[in-house]
Amino acid sequence: MILALTSVHPNDQVIYMKDGRVITAEIVSQTAFDMVIKLQDGSTKKISKQDVKRVAFKEAKTPEPKDKTPAEPPTPTPEEIAKQQEEDSKKQAALDEKAEKRKKQIEEAKRNRIDISLGAGSGTVNFQGANFYDNVIAVGSSLGQDSGKFEFPIEPKPKSGKARSFEIRYSWNRFVGEVGASSITSTATQNIIGVDGPTSGTFPKLINGNYDVSMKHVYGNFSYSVYPHPKYDIRPVIGYHQFWTKTENSNAIAFGAGVAPLFTDQYFGTDPTSIAEGLKGYSYGVQYDIKFEKFEIRTGLHILQMKGFGTYDRQLNAYAPVSNQTQSEDIDVYNKWVAKGAIIDLKFLYPWKYGVSFWMGLNSMSWKYTMSETALAVGNADSSGVDPQSYILGKLLFESLIGPGSLKETKATTIQIGATYSYDFNK
């Protein structure tokens, strides 16, 4: 009976062994022949019941009732109180110092200033317009001829020209507003080569001329400082931009045979071309200004979303001396554009004195086109005119077949130096 009860008794037992040993332990488990005991050091041991003389139970201890009253925290000593007060005082002083420093930064970053900047330098305009129209017309012209006759426009390489800029910036506390304008002029060479001639043979064909490209740009920007600081300033910016680009090629010379479009022998003449484009739309981006000891750097990134139009006018006035024939041909195109691009602007300013600063800047603009609508007009000086099928084919070439694949990217880059006059209304 005693051995049977030990498996459920929670207290330690006193086990009297036949060899005289007395073991105080807890019986963990047992069988008919053995028992496993847990000693007071936590280890377990297996003993045979044949070696056990008897097992006695210790008197169960009645647990003392727990005091449900929560214990009060120990009373801190005066030294501990003083130490805690000192630590709290240091933390508060650090927070106050940080808040005072930030308040001073915001105060020093307040502005009420106007800046007027003028700049001049060099720049290039790689205008896609001229080569785009020449490519589409060349493909259309080649499709309408036989015996492998074709036109191939060589992509023009722009040469640098003059660049000028003007800007007014007004800064008031966290707000910055800008209005400005810039202009770039560049030059390029038009070269269209090919093979042409009457039915009896083929002859080289060449159109060559130089033309100027001018781009004008006006804009307005508005930005807000998200973290005012006297040394650096980051501002999200929104803006409005408008571009006018124009080329005039009045000295192009054409030489060929069997075209223009009705000649049957060799001819020569002039092929003046005029191209214009207008784009306008909004922008969004970020501006970042940072000041060093003697310099200031102003950077800006503007993402462009624009719409506009493009026009193309090409007039061929030719003369065939052998047959004494004259001929003129006129091609006019009007289309609508959707353009997306970006402007990156970088300026290094050096403050001089009397509110005058000198600066050097780099500006890069680029955008790609999508054509939305085209109107085409082709006419001859004689009564033959152009049949409706030619108009439909030409419109299809511009809008769907050749036009989208011939679109290029317009790019403009300038490097300028200039001066800025600043007037601070707070002084």
C-alpha positions, 0 to 999 in steps of 0.5 A, a space after each residue: 500500500 505504501 509503495 502504491 501511494 508513492 507514485 502520486 504523493 508530491 513530497 519527497 520520501 525517505 527510503 530505507 534500504 536493506 543495507 542500512 542506507 537512508 535516501 531522501 528522494 522523490 519517487 518519479 515512477 515505478 514498476 513491479 520490480 524497480 523504481 526511479 527516484 529523483 535525488 535532492 541534487 536533481 539527478 535521477 537513479 534507478 533502484 531495485 525494490 528487492 533492496 528496499 526495506 521500507 518507504 516513509 513519507 515526510 509530513 506535508 508542509 502546509 503552504 503559508 497563505 500568500 499576502 495579496 497586498 501588493 508590495 510597496 516599492 522600496 523607498 529610494 535613498 536621497 542619493 538615488 533621488 539626486 542622481 535620477 534628478 540629475 539624469 532627467 535634467 540632462 535629458 531635458 537640457 539636451 532636448 531643449 538644446 536640440 529644439 533651440 538649435 532647430 528653431 535657430 536654423 528655421 529662423 536663419 533659413 527665412 528669406 525675403 530676397 530677389 535674385 536677377 540672373 543673366 547668362 551667356 555661353 554656347 549650346 547645341 540643338 539637335 532638333 529631330 524635326 528636319 531629319 524626321 520629315 526628310 526621312 518620311 518624304 524620302 521613303 514615300 518618294 522612293 516607293 513611288 519610283 522604279 528601277 531601284 531609285 531612292 532618296 536617303 537623308 543623312 542625319 545632320 550633326 549639329 554645331 554649337 552656337 550661342 546661348 543666352 538666359 535670363 531668370 528672376 527668382 523670388 524667395 520668401 521663407 519656405 516659398 520660391 518662385 522663378 520665371 525665366 527665358 532662354 534661347 539657343 542657336 545652332 547650325 547643321 548641314 542637310 544632305 540628301 543623296 540618292 539615285 534618280 533619272 528617266 526611264 532610260 537610266 539612272 543618275 545621282 541625286 543630291 540635295 545639300 544646304 546649311 540651316 540654322 536651328 533656333 530654340 526659345 524657352 520660357 518657363 515659370 516654377 514654384 517650389 516649397 521647402 520641406 526642411 528649412 535649413 540655412 546650409 541646404 534646402 530641398 524643394 518639390 517643384 511644379 512648373 509651366 514651360 513653352 518651347 518654340 523651335 525653328 529651322 530655315 534652310 533657304 540655300 539648299 541646292 538640288 541636282 538630279 534627273 527625271 523628277 521634280 516630278 515631270 522632267 525627262 532629263 537632268 535638272 538643277 534648282 533650289 529646295 528651300 525648307 522651313 520647319 517650325 515646332 511649338 510645345 507647351 505643358 507642365 513639369 514636376 520635379 525637385 530642386 536642391 540648393 546647398 551652400 559651402 563656405 564660399 560657394 553655392 550649388 543649385 540643382 534641379 530636375 524637371 519632368 516634362 509633359 507637353 503637347 504641341 504642333 509641328 509644320 514642314 514646308 519644302 519647295 522645289 524650284 527646278 530647271 532642266 536646261 536640255 528640254 528648257 523645262 521648269 517645274 516647282 513642287 510644294 510639300 506642306 505638313 502639319 501635325 500634332 505632337 505629344 512630347 515627354 522629357 526632362 530638364 536637368 539644371 546645374 549652377 555653381 555660384 560664387 558670391 562676390 560683393 555688393 550683392 553680386 555673384 558670378 556663376 557657371 551653369 550646365 543645362 540639358 533638355 531632351 524629349 521624345 515624341 508621339 504623333 497624334 494627328 497629321 494634315 498633308 498637302 502636296 501640290 505642283 505648279 502645273 495643272 496635274 495636281 496630286 491625285 487623292 490616292 497620293 494624299 491618302 498614301 502620304 498621310 498613312 506614311 506619316 501617321 502609321 507606317 514610316 512616321 512612328 519609326 522615324 521619330 527622333 529625340 530632340 536634345 539641347 545642351 548649354 554651358 553658360 557663365 553669368 552674373 546674379 544680383 541679389 537684394 535682401 529685403 530683410 537687411 
